[in-house]
Amino acid sequence: MENYIRFDWAMKRLLRNKANYAVVEGQLTTLLEEKVTIHKLLESESNQRG
């Protein structure tokens, strides 16, 4: 498993720069075959369920 990258880590790193939002939106729109728009990014630390 040492060669795998966690999806949440990769997305968080990619989305640090707002210029990359369009790239991720395009990828998700293609995969889901539905228009995806990113409005804001939630911090994972505050988005956990207790």
C-alpha positions in Angstrom: 0.0 0.0 0.0 3.0 2.3 0.2 2.6 3.2 -3.5 -1.0 4.4 -3.2 -2.2 8.0 -2.7 -5.3 8.6 -0.7 -8.0 10.4 -2.8 -8.8 12.9 -0.1 -5.2 13.9 0.3 -4.7 14.2 -3.5 -7.8 16.3 -3.9 -7.0 18.6 -0.9 -3.5 19.1 -2.3 -4.8 19.8 -5.8 -7.5 22.2 -4.6 -5.1 24.4 -2.6 -4.8 26.5 -5.7 -8.2 27.8 -7.0 -6.8 27.7 -10.5 -7.1 23.9 -10.3 -10.8 24.0 -9.6 -11.6 24.1 -13.3 -9.5 21.0 -13.8 -11.2 19.0 -11.0 -14.7 20.3 -12.2 -13.9 19.0 -15.7 -12.7 15.6 -14.4 -15.8 15.1 -12.2 -18.2 16.4 -14.9 -16.7 13.8 -17.3 -16.8 11.0 -14.8 -20.3 11.6 -13.5 -21.7 12.8 -16.8 -23.3 15.7 -14.9 -22.2 19.3 -14.6 -20.1 19.8 -11.4 -19.3 23.2 -9.9 -17.0 23.7 -6.9 -18.3 26.6 -4.7 -16.0 26.2 -1.7 -13.7 23.7 -0.1 -14.5 22.5 3.4 -11.6 21.8 5.7 -11.4 18.1 6.5 -10.7 18.7 10.2 -14.0 20.5 10.6 -15.9 18.2 8.3 -15.6 15.0 10.4 -18.4 13.2 12.0 -17.9 12.5 15.7 
